[in-house]
Amino acid sequence: MITWDFRVTLNRAVTDEELDALFEAGLDDCTVSSLKDGRTYVMCDREAETLLDAIASVLTQIRTVPGLWATGVGHDDGVTLGDAARRHGGRTQASLRQLATGRRGPGGFPEPLMEADNISLYSWAEISEWLRTKMGDDIAPANRDIVIADAAVKLACRARDAHRETQVAAILEIAS
């Protein structure tokens, strides 16, 4: 088994009783922390065959406490080209901008996740994979499973907020 490190964001702060319930549900390999801004995180070191299995088991245990649920899975995936250059360590923001616009490189640079006010936000997992496979850069791979888990948790929150859990579950089943 592999020990996976990740962070799960909760919908709200937990009470002492809920903290005890989380521990009894099996989160004895996790630490619950609340920040001054009100965000609450569960930092986990979970043994499992895969990262998705580890995340799923933690999410299941969180849901045993009424009124608590995950709102995100930590991955820090969203980056600007400047952020990506700093993470890479061997490329400049200008170099990445040239690759992104197709002025250099083989083309096919990952599309931004979102663009607003002249700022483009990219997936670090997608950029690092592209740089490794298309450009031969020697950088560690980002784990795409954590990105997938975060997207699934955020989709579940949106479905819950819109009272569309059943319909979204049906769409996911059909799309699988």
GIZIGI-V413062 format. One record per residue. RES is the residue in one small letter. PSI is psi in whole degrees, -180 to 180 (* if undefined). OMEGA is omega in whole degrees, -180 to 180 (999 if undefined). BURIAL is + if it has 16 or more other ideal C-beta (glycine too) atoms within 10 Angstrom, else -. Layout:
res = (RES:RES)
psi = (PSI:PSI)
omega = (OMEGA:OMEGA)
burial = (BURIAL:BURIAL)
This chain:
res = (m:i:t:w:d:f:r:v:t:l:n:r:a:v:t:d:e:e:l:d:a:l:f:e:a:g:l:d:d:c:t:v:s:s:l:k:d:g:r:t:y:v:m:c:d:r:e:a:e:t:l:l:d:a:i:a:s:v:l:t:q:i:r:t:v:p:g:l:w:a:t:g:v:g:h:d:d:g:v:t:l:g:d:a:a:r:r:h:g:g:r:t:q:a:s:l:r:q:l:a:t:g:r:r:g:p:g:g:f:p:e:p:l:m:e:a:d:n:i:s:l:y:s:w:a:e:i:s:e:w:l:r:t:k:m:g:d:d:i:a:p:a:n:r:d:i:v:i:a:d:a:a:v:k:l:a:c:r:a:r:d:a:h:r:e:t:q:v:a:a:i:l:e:i:a:s)
psi = (150:143:122:133:128:170:136:130:134:161:-19:173:156:149:170:-39:-41:-35:-44:-42:-38:-43:-45:-26:-13:4:35:-7:17:157:132:128:138:136:166:-29:2:-13:142:131:150:112:123:146:87:131:131:167:-41:162:-41:-38:-42:-46:-44:-40:-39:-44:-39:-42:-36:-41:-11:-15:112:133:-6:140:164:144:-6:160:127:131:-17:49:-33:124:149:172:-31:-44:-44:-39:-42:-41:-39:-49:-15:0:150:166:-39:-41:-45:-36:-41:-39:-42:-35:-6:7:-20:162:-178:-4:171:17:142:141:151:148:-36:156:133:136:47:22:129:134:124:165:121:-37:-43:-43:-48:-38:-44:-46:-37:-47:-34:-31:-9:18:142:83:151:141:145:147:113:-21:-37:-33:-44:-45:-42:-43:-40:-42:-43:-37:-43:-40:-43:-42:-41:-45:-34:2:46:29:-46:-44:-42:-40:-39:-41:-43:-41:-44:-41:-19:*)
omega = (179:174:-178:178:178:-178:175:177:179:-179:-179:176:-180:175:177:179:179:177:176:180:177:178:180:178:178:-179:179:176:-178:176:179:-179:175:178:-180:-178:176:179:179:-179:170:179:-171:168:-170:175:178:178:-179:177:179:176:-180:-180:-180:-179:178:179:179:-180:177:-177:177:179:-177:177:177:173:179:174:178:175:-173:178:-179:-175:-176:-178:166:177:175:177:-179:178:178:179:-178:179:-178:179:178:176:179:178:180:178:178:177:-178:-179:179:178:177:175:-174:-175:178:177:-179:178:176:174:179:177:179:176:178:176:177:179:-177:173:177:179:-180:180:-177:177:180:180:179:-173:-176:-176:179:180:-180:178:-179:178:172:-179:-178:-179:-179:176:179:180:179:180:180:179:179:176:179:178:178:179:180:-180:-179:-178:-178:-177:-177:-179:180:177:178:178:178:178:-180:-177:-176:999)
burial = (-:-:-:+:-:+:+:+:-:+:-:-:-:+:-:-:-:+:-:-:+:+:-:-:-:-:+:-:-:+:-:+:-:-:-:-:-:-:-:+:+:+:-:+:-:+:-:+:-:-:+:+:+:+:+:-:+:+:+:-:+:+:-:-:+:-:-:+:+:+:+:+:+:+:+:-:+:-:+:-:+:-:+:+:+:-:+:+:-:-:+:-:-:-:+:+:+:+:+:+:-:-:-:-:+:-:-:-:+:+:-:+:-:-:-:-:-:-:-:-:-:+:+:+:+:+:+:+:+:+:+:-:-:-:-:-:-:-:+:-:-:+:+:+:+:+:+:+:+:+:-:+:+:-:-:+:-:-:+:-:-:-:-:-:-:-:-:-:-:-:-:-:-:-:-:-)
